[in-house]
Amino acid sequence: MAGWNAYGPGMTGVWQAYGRRFACISALLSCLAAPAQSGTFTAPEGCEGWLTVQSRGCRVSNHYRCEAGRPGDTWRMDFGINGAFYRGRIDDETQWMESHHSDGAVEILLTPARDPAQFSELLATGLDSYDFSMQRSTGVRKIVRGYDRLTGEAVVIDSITLKRTKFEARAVDDNGQLIWDARGHEYIHPEWRVFFGGTGQTDLGEGWLPKDFSPVEFIFPGEEGFFDTIPKFDCDAVLAKASLP
């Protein structure tokens, strides 16, 4: 489900910021991870980029690791049509350790989790359940429960072999009120220990909406397009939808 983590535990951080404007309006995002020049991202000092992913849904994600971080931790910075909108850190088990959103809110994983997301268990058994809480800086606590399951399918995207997963996840507040409900498919890379988005549906309380954040291109250091901040795929559709009354 880190694929939602934010590539956090699957769901790549609920396809990361549904319903938000893709705008760099958070001071944290602006200061720590803004483009150094038009169209190019620079990782924070002491950090090194290792992967850029151009995905459907008009999103590009830049992945980096930091010397001062815990071994196995990785960061991801997401950019949409109007700039940066999400920054998040996962550990080597793909737990959502912290998430920074475009509205300035920060979410932190409350540990120990009741049933932590475990990438190792997913690889070993084909199934991983999770039940954990995130504390938001606004005071709201989010309780997330769900599972990731390997489908047994291997998929090659841009010469990279990935394993396909199925997931279902639901987030509620302390009063049991729905925050979001999600289901669908994602992808994992076993050696990179990362989830990537896929196809599915999310319900924010007003019915199910389809989404597709499947990866299209994987770009590595030294290759053209590495650490770009301008998404390439499906952006015309996003602009058209945004222009509707």
Secondary structure, DSSP 4 states (H G I P E B T S, - for coil): -TT---SSSSTTTHHHHTT---B---HHHHHHH-EEETTEE-PPTTEEEEEEEEETTTEEEEEEEETTS-TT-EEEEEEETBEEEEEEEE-TT--EEEEEETTS-EEEEEEEEEE---HHHHHHHSEEEEEEEEEETTS-EEEEEEEEEEEEEEEEETTEEEEEEEEEEEEE-TT--EEEEEEEEEEEETTTTEEE--EEEEESSS-EEEEE--EEEEE-TTSTTTTB-S--SSHHHHHHHHT--
